[in-house]
Amino acid sequence: MSATVQEKAKTGTGAGAQQSRRGKLRLHHPLTPYALCAPYVLLLLTFVIGPAIFGVWISLHDWDYLLPQRPFVGAQNYIDLFDPESVISERFWVGMSNTGIFTVASVPFLVVIPLAVALLLNRRFPARTFFRAMIFAPFVLGIAVVGVLFNYLLETDFGLINAVFEFFYRLLDVVLPLAPYEPIGWTQTQPWAWVALVGMTVWWTLGFNTVIYLAGIQGIPNEQYEAAEIDGAGWWGKLIHITLPGLRMVMIFIITTTILASANMFGQSYLVTNGGPGDSTRTAIMVMTQEGLREFKMGTASAMSYVLAICLAIIAVINFLALRERKP
């Protein structure tokens, strides 16, 4: 009887202590979580949601920020973008097609090459940390620095890349008589202008995707690879059946962010080719900046930006649905 009473007393004491601890944990004011979130919500409203709503409002007006009168035109700015007879329609869709060319050309390299580099950097070898740092180093450079660097490298007559090509061309000419060497106009001719822009972009942004892949690879349990070795799987079997399935969510992130970044390409084309030759590398972002900041047609530029944003949102959703894991 006494033992039962003691057990009940202990149980009651334990329950009381637990309630006391819960009470101590709830000493904060009910509004404290909202107060902690308030600065971030304020920043989100000020710099993301607010400008997005204001951009929609601008796109519905004939908005020249140098003039006091900004008449409301409704959806006319959007209609003009899809009207073949409109002045701005051709320029915009040329920019969109150039953006599509760059995206299609650059994204496969920025998805496959970083994966291969990450697989190599995941192995054990001397100075592995040094090489990891060197792969990531170009990503910390600003686009202005990268643009100046590649302007020197890609210069037709005195650039380093053409000098290297000419050196090997003349070595080959000693063995096999060839036609006179003609330097490549990397920024003046097509398709070399696209090759130059894609190449410099891959060199510049390769490190970011490599680091993301490397983190994903290191998160795959080693036990899975050990079990695959016991079953006799080679490196190809491990890659197909363990590594790539384990990187599914990482690949969705990388492919989506790479598509978005490539579709918003501006600095490379502006600094290296200036949209040339002709308008062949003038991207949609370049058309928007020219329309809004040089010709002061902010309403049209805003409409262009939202059309591009809708296209990218559709592509992102399709990418997610195509790569998501399907249950049998």
N, C-alpha and C positions, 0 to 999 in steps of 0.2 A: 504493500500500500504506500509506504513511505517512498519507495523507489519510483512508483508511478507519479507521485506528487512532485518529486525532484525533477523527473523528466519533463513534466508539464511546466514546471517553473523555468527550467532551462530553455524549453521551447518558447515560452512567453518572453523570456529575457532576450533570446535571439531575435524574435520577431520585432520586439521593441527596439533593439539596436539597429536592425535593418531599416525600420521606419525612420529612426533618428537619422541614419546616414542618408536616406532618401530626402529627408527634410533639409539636411545641410546642403545637399546638392541643388536644391531648388530655392536657394536664398536670393538668386538674382531676380531682377525685375522682369516681368513678362515681355517688356519691350526691348530688353537687352539684345536678343538675336537680331531684331530688325535694325537696331542702332549700329550693330557691327556690320551688317550688310549695306547700310545706307551709303557709305562712301563709294562702294563699288557700283551700286545701282545708279548713283548720281553720275559717275564717270561713264557708265554704259549709256545712260540717257543723253548725256551731253555730247559724247563723241561718236556714238554709233546710231542709236535709234533716232535721236533728234535730227542729225544731219540726213539720215535716210528719208525721214518723213518730209523734211524741208526740200530734199532733192526731188521728190515726187511733185511737190508744190511748184517748184521752179520749172519742171518739165511741162507743166500745164500752162505756161505763160510764154510770151515773147519777151524773154528776160535779157535785157542789156543792162549790166550793172553800172554803166556810165550814164544812163538816162533815168530820169525820175519816173517816167511812165512805163509800166510793164504790163501790157494788156493781157487779159486772160484769153487763151486760144483753145482751151480744152485739150482734146487728143490730137490736135492738128500736127504737133511736132512728131508724134508717133506715126500718124498717117503718112507724113512726108517721107519718113524712112522707108516705107514700103511702096511708095509711088515711083515708078520708073521714070516719070517725067520730072520729078523733083530734082533740084540742084544738088542737094546733099545726099540723096539716096545712093547714087553711084559711088561717091567717095566713101561713104560708110560701109557699103557691102564689099568694096575692094579691100578696105581695112579689115573687115571681118574675115574675108577669104585669106588674106595674108596671115592673120592671126591663126586661122585654122591650119594653114600650111606649117607654120612654125610649131604649133602644138603637136601636130601629127609627127613632125620630123624629130622633135626633141624629146618627147615623153618616153618613147621606147628606150632610148639611150639612158635617160635619167632614172629608169626603173630597173633595167637589166644590168648595166655596168656597176652601179653601186652595190647591187646584190652580189655580183662576182667579187668585187673588192672586199666587201664585208666578210664573205666566206674565206678569203685569203687572210684577212687581218684577224680572223678568229682563231687561226692556227698559231701554234707556239713557234716562234723563231726569234733570233737576236734582234734587238732594236724595234720590237713590235710597237711599243708605245710611241717611239719617235715617228714611225711611218703613219700611225693613226693620226698623230698631230699634224703631220704634213698634208695628209689627205684632206683634213678639215680646214686647214689654214686659209685657202683661197676664199672660203665662204664668209670669213669675217671682213673681207675687203668690201669697200663701197663700190657701187656701180661706176662712179666717176673714175676711181682708180683703175678698175678693170677696163673701162673704155679707153682711157689714155694708154694703158699698157698694150692693148690689142691694136690700137691705131698705129703704134710703132711696129708691132710684130707683123701686121698685115699690109704695111705700106708696099706698094707695087714695086718700086725701083730700089729702095734701100731697106726693106723690111727683112727681119731675121728669117721668117718662114720661107720666103722666096729665095733667100741666100742659101739656106740649107738645101732646098729643092734643086737649085742650080748646081750646087757642089756635087750632089749625087748624080745629077743628069750628065755633068761633064765626065764623071768617072765612068758612067755607063757608055758615054760617047766614045771613050777610048777603045772599048771592046766592040761595040756595035755602032757603026756610023749612024747618027741621028740628025734630024733636021735642027736648025738653029734654035736655041732655047728661047722661048717666049715667056716672060714673067706672067704670073697669074694675077689678074686684077680682082683681088679678093673682095673689094668693096665697090667695084665699078661694073661687074658683069655677073650674070646669072648662069648657072646655079651656084657659082662660088660665093656670092653674097650670103645665101642661105647656109651654105656649108660653114662659112666663117661665123655667122651668128649662132648656129647650133653648137659648133665646136667650143666657142668661148663660153656659152651658157653651161654646157656640160662640165667644162673645166672649173667654172666658178661655183656651181651649186652641187657638184658631185659629193662633196664631203658631208653635207647635211643628210641626204638620204642614206649615205653609207653608215653614219652614226646611228640612225634610226633602225636600219636593218641589223646592225651589230648588236644593239640592245635587244632586239627581238630574238636573234639567234641565241644569245646567251641566256634568254629566258626559257628555252626549250630544255627539258630535263635530259641529262646525260644518260639516264637509264633507258630511254627510248633508243638511243644510238647503240648502247651496249646490247640490248635485246635484238636489234637489227643485225648486229655483227654475229651474234650467236646463230641467227637464222640464215647467215650467209649472204646478207645484203652488201653490195658494194657501195662506192660513194654516190653513184647515180641513183641507186635504190633509196639510199638515205635521203638524198636531196628531194626526190619526187614524193616519197611516202612519209617523210618526217619533217624535213626543213620547210618545204613550201606550205604544207597544211598548217604547220605551227606558226607560219608568218602570214596567215590569211588576213587577220585584222590589221597587221602592220602594212601589208601591201595595199589594202583598201585605203588606209591613211595616206600612204606615199603616192599612190596613183591619183587620188583625189586632189591632194595639195599640189602635186606637180602639174596637173592639168590646169588648176586655177592659176598657179604662178606663171605658167607658160602663156596662158590666154591673156594675162595682164602684162606681158612683156612690153617694155617701153625704152628703158635706158640703153640697152644694147643697140637697138636699131637707131635710136636718136643720136647716140654718140659716135657710132662706128660707120654706119651707112647713111645716116640722115634720111632714112626712108627710101633710098635709092638702091639700084639704078631706076630712075623714073619714080614710080610709086610702088615698086614691086616688094619692098620690105616695110612699107608704111602700115603699121598695125592699127587696130581699132582704137587703142588708147592714144596713139599719136593723132588720129583723126579727131578724137574728142577734145584733146588739149588745143589743137589748132582751132577747132570750131568755137570752143568756149573762151580761151584765153587770148587768142589773136584776133578772131573775128567778133568776139564779144556776144556770141549767141549761146548764152548759158542754158536757155530752155532746150534748144536742140541737142546740146552736148549732154544734158541730163537725161533726155529721152534715149540717146544712144547708150548711155551707161546702164540704164535699166533694161534695155533690150539685151545687152551683153550679159548682164547679171542673170536674167531669166534663162538665157541659153546655157550658162554655166551651171545654174541650179538644176536644170533638166539633165545635163550630162552627169552631174554629181549623183543624182538619184539613180540614174541608169547604171552608173559604175557600182554603186552600193548594192543594188539589186542583183547585178550580174555576178558579183564576187562574194555575196553573203553565203554562209554555210546552209546547205539544204539538208533537212532531216529526211532519212529514207522512209 
